[in-house]
Amino acid sequence: MKKKILIVYSSLSVGGSTTSLLSLLNEFNIDKYDIDLLVRGSGEYDHLVPKCIHRLPDFVESPETIQRKKKKSLTSWFNLVNALFRHKVMGNLNQRSQIMALDSLRFCKDLNKKYDVAISYIEGLPMYYMLSKVQAQKYISWIHLDYKGGKMNPKYDYHFLEKANKVVLVSSSCKKNFDEVFPKFQNKTVFVENILSQQFVLNRSREKINYVLPKASSRLKMVSVSRIDFSSKGLDRGVNALATLKSKGVLNDDVVWYIIGDGLDFKTLKEMIQEKELEDNVILCGAQSNPLPLVRQCDVFFLPSRSEGKPMAVTEALMLGLFVVATRYSSVEEQICDGENGLILENSDKVVLDFLEKVHHNYEWLSELKNRIKHRDYSNIEEYKKVEQLIDE
């Protein structure tokens, strides 16, 4: 008899965790498992869900119902605002997201179906929902970020994680940091890499898309694919560094940095670029349903992040033959071999500036490093066996 599996996730929009989930869904043995997928709303990658996976309706109430409930419960709204200010998290996107996700639980529908195994494939609302409103014999929670580095608040998650049978972290360093924050849960944390197929990435990179890269003939083309969120992604430090170079008179139009993505700080980032007159050097491409054909046309994948879990965009870039330049995050050495397929920069604004200045004075230096890349298969489909083991044990 097939095991009944439920996977709860946020919307299937562009992002590394979505790519990982799709890779996992394509590996599942449908002769062994009957899989329901419960996601929020619609996303750009909806069409990539295998037909053998059963899609369930959105687990969050309709916008009209939410508005009606909010009007009836102004007290709850004031409590939410007070919580944000009381805990001083207005500047911390991750903690803000935790509080807002907890508040959103009151707008979630109950799921009247029992499962053998329930999986929340990302932290936040999907995890809270699964561990409070889903009936299952076993609960497995995936956490894709660096819990400690991302400055998450353990108080919000503790009583939910108590109920989880297993907690999956996507890198050994993320697991180490999580275990430091939650020593009581060490016996149920496991490390499973994000699953990614190189052939899947290569095939997606060859698809035709409607967007054309401006200034595609530039001498050096850097690219970032990420959520536009300054607190973790550090895109503002890259823009500030380029502005400094411009003020020194060493920045020219031969260098262009494409930023693909959307997010909370998109408008602020756009205003920064305009204010510092960097429109010829920093080009916002917005969210792209398939960024890989654009990434493939570039030379360097640039990641000036302040904190990361284990970004799949880095692995995708390596699969496409790009040289990766990234600031040091918890799992960076699990992805990049410094000096071979990329450069690891110390995580500071000054080092980001020094790197960009060196590049502008000496393109050949970076070209020589890029030519050293030894192309190899970065696929890790074998990680699927660990997922089966988690489900079946």
LINTASUL-V849881 format. One record per residue. N is the residue number from 1. RES is the residue in one small letter. PSI is psi as a letter, one per 20 degrees, with the letter a starting at -180 (NA if undefined). Layout:
n={N | N}
res={RES | RES}
psi={PSI | PSI}
This chain:
n={1 | 2 | 3 | 4 | 5 | 6 | 7 | 8 | 9 | 10 | 11 | 12 | 13 | 14 | 15 | 16 | 17 | 18 | 19 | 20 | 21 | 22 | 23 | 24 | 25 | 26 | 27 | 28 | 29 | 30 | 31 | 32 | 33 | 34 | 35 | 36 | 37 | 38 | 39 | 40 | 41 | 42 | 43 | 44 | 45 | 46 | 47 | 48 | 49 | 50 | 51 | 52 | 53 | 54 | 55 | 56 | 57 | 58 | 59 | 60 | 61 | 62 | 63 | 64 | 65 | 66 | 67 | 68 | 69 | 70 | 71 | 72 | 73 | 74 | 75 | 76 | 77 | 78 | 79 | 80 | 81 | 82 | 83 | 84 | 85 | 86 | 87 | 88 | 89 | 90 | 91 | 92 | 93 | 94 | 95 | 96 | 97 | 98 | 99 | 100 | 101 | 102 | 103 | 104 | 105 | 106 | 107 | 108 | 109 | 110 | 111 | 112 | 113 | 114 | 115 | 116 | 117 | 118 | 119 | 120 | 121 | 122 | 123 | 124 | 125 | 126 | 127 | 128 | 129 | 130 | 131 | 132 | 133 | 134 | 135 | 136 | 137 | 138 | 139 | 140 | 141 | 142 | 143 | 144 | 145 | 146 | 147 | 148 | 149 | 150 | 151 | 152 | 153 | 154 | 155 | 156 | 157 | 158 | 159 | 160 | 161 | 162 | 163 | 164 | 165 | 166 | 167 | 168 | 169 | 170 | 171 | 172 | 173 | 174 | 175 | 176 | 177 | 178 | 179 | 180 | 181 | 182 | 183 | 184 | 185 | 186 | 187 | 188 | 189 | 190 | 191 | 192 | 193 | 194 | 195 | 196 | 197 | 198 | 199 | 200 | 201 | 202 | 203 | 204 | 205 | 206 | 207 | 208 | 209 | 210 | 211 | 212 | 213 | 214 | 215 | 216 | 217 | 218 | 219 | 220 | 221 | 222 | 223 | 224 | 225 | 226 | 227 | 228 | 229 | 230 | 231 | 232 | 233 | 234 | 235 | 236 | 237 | 238 | 239 | 240 | 241 | 242 | 243 | 244 | 245 | 246 | 247 | 248 | 249 | 250 | 251 | 252 | 253 | 254 | 255 | 256 | 257 | 258 | 259 | 260 | 261 | 262 | 263 | 264 | 265 | 266 | 267 | 268 | 269 | 270 | 271 | 272 | 273 | 274 | 275 | 276 | 277 | 278 | 279 | 280 | 281 | 282 | 283 | 284 | 285 | 286 | 287 | 288 | 289 | 290 | 291 | 292 | 293 | 294 | 295 | 296 | 297 | 298 | 299 | 300 | 301 | 302 | 303 | 304 | 305 | 306 | 307 | 308 | 309 | 310 | 311 | 312 | 313 | 314 | 315 | 316 | 317 | 318 | 319 | 320 | 321 | 322 | 323 | 324 | 325 | 326 | 327 | 328 | 329 | 330 | 331 | 332 | 333 | 334 | 335 | 336 | 337 | 338 | 339 | 340 | 341 | 342 | 343 | 344 | 345 | 346 | 347 | 348 | 349 | 350 | 351 | 352 | 353 | 354 | 355 | 356 | 357 | 358 | 359 | 360 | 361 | 362 | 363 | 364 | 365 | 366 | 367 | 368 | 369 | 370 | 371 | 372 | 373 | 374 | 375 | 376 | 377 | 378 | 379 | 380 | 381 | 382 | 383 | 384 | 385 | 386 | 387 | 388 | 389 | 390 | 391 | 392 | 393}
res={m | k | k | k | i | l | i | v | y | s | s | l | s | v | g | g | s | t | t | s | l | l | s | l | l | n | e | f | n | i | d | k | y | d | i | d | l | l | v | r | g | s | g | e | y | d | h | l | v | p | k | c | i | h | r | l | p | d | f | v | e | s | p | e | t | i | q | r | k | k | k | k | s | l | t | s | w | f | n | l | v | n | a | l | f | r | h | k | v | m | g | n | l | n | q | r | s | q | i | m | a | l | d | s | l | r | f | c | k | d | l | n | k | k | y | d | v | a | i | s | y | i | e | g | l | p | m | y | y | m | l | s | k | v | q | a | q | k | y | i | s | w | i | h | l | d | y | k | g | g | k | m | n | p | k | y | d | y | h | f | l | e | k | a | n | k | v | v | l | v | s | s | s | c | k | k | n | f | d | e | v | f | p | k | f | q | n | k | t | v | f | v | e | n | i | l | s | q | q | f | v | l | n | r | s | r | e | k | i | n | y | v | l | p | k | a | s | s | r | l | k | m | v | s | v | s | r | i | d | f | s | s | k | g | l | d | r | g | v | n | a | l | a | t | l | k | s | k | g | v | l | n | d | d | v | v | w | y | i | i | g | d | g | l | d | f | k | t | l | k | e | m | i | q | e | k | e | l | e | d | n | v | i | l | c | g | a | q | s | n | p | l | p | l | v | r | q | c | d | v | f | f | l | p | s | r | s | e | g | k | p | m | a | v | t | e | a | l | m | l | g | l | f | v | v | a | t | r | y | s | s | v | e | e | q | i | c | d | g | e | n | g | l | i | l | e | n | s | d | k | v | v | l | d | f | l | e | k | v | h | h | n | y | e | w | l | s | e | l | k | n | r | i | k | h | r | d | y | s | n | i | e | e | y | k | k | v | e | q | l | i | d | e}
psi={p | q | p | o | p | p | p | p | r | a | q | m | r | p | q | g | h | g | g | g | g | h | g | g | h | i | h | p | o | i | i | h | q | o | p | p | p | o | r | p | b | q | r | h | j | h | i | i | p | q | h | i | p | o | p | q | q | p | i | q | r | q | h | g | g | g | g | g | h | g | h | i | m | h | g | h | g | h | h | g | g | h | g | g | h | h | j | l | j | h | i | o | h | g | h | g | h | g | g | h | g | g | h | i | h | i | j | q | q | q | o | m | q | q | q | g | p | p | p | o | j | q | r | b | g | h | g | g | g | g | i | h | j | p | o | q | h | q | p | p | p | p | o | i | r | o | g | g | h | j | l | q | o | h | h | h | i | g | h | g | h | h | h | p | h | q | p | p | q | j | q | h | h | h | g | g | h | g | h | h | h | m | h | h | j | h | i | j | q | q | o | p | q | p | p | p | p | h | h | g | g | g | g | h | i | i | q | p | r | i | p | p | p | q | l | i | j | q | h | p | o | q | q | p | o | r | p | n | o | h | h | h | h | k | h | h | h | g | g | h | g | h | h | g | h | g | h | i | j | i | p | r | i | i | p | q | o | p | o | p | r | r | a | h | j | g | g | g | g | g | h | g | g | g | h | j | l | j | h | i | h | o | o | o | i | a | p | p | h | n | i | h | h | g | g | h | i | r | g | p | o | p | n | k | q | h | q | r | e | n | p | h | h | g | g | g | g | g | h | j | j | q | p | p | o | q | q | p | r | h | j | h | i | i | h | p | o | p | i | g | j | a | p | o | q | q | m | q | h | g | h | g | g | g | g | h | g | g | g | h | i | n | h | h | g | h | g | g | g | h | i | i | p | o | p | r | o | j | q | l | h | i | h | h | h | h | g | g | g | g | g | h | NA}
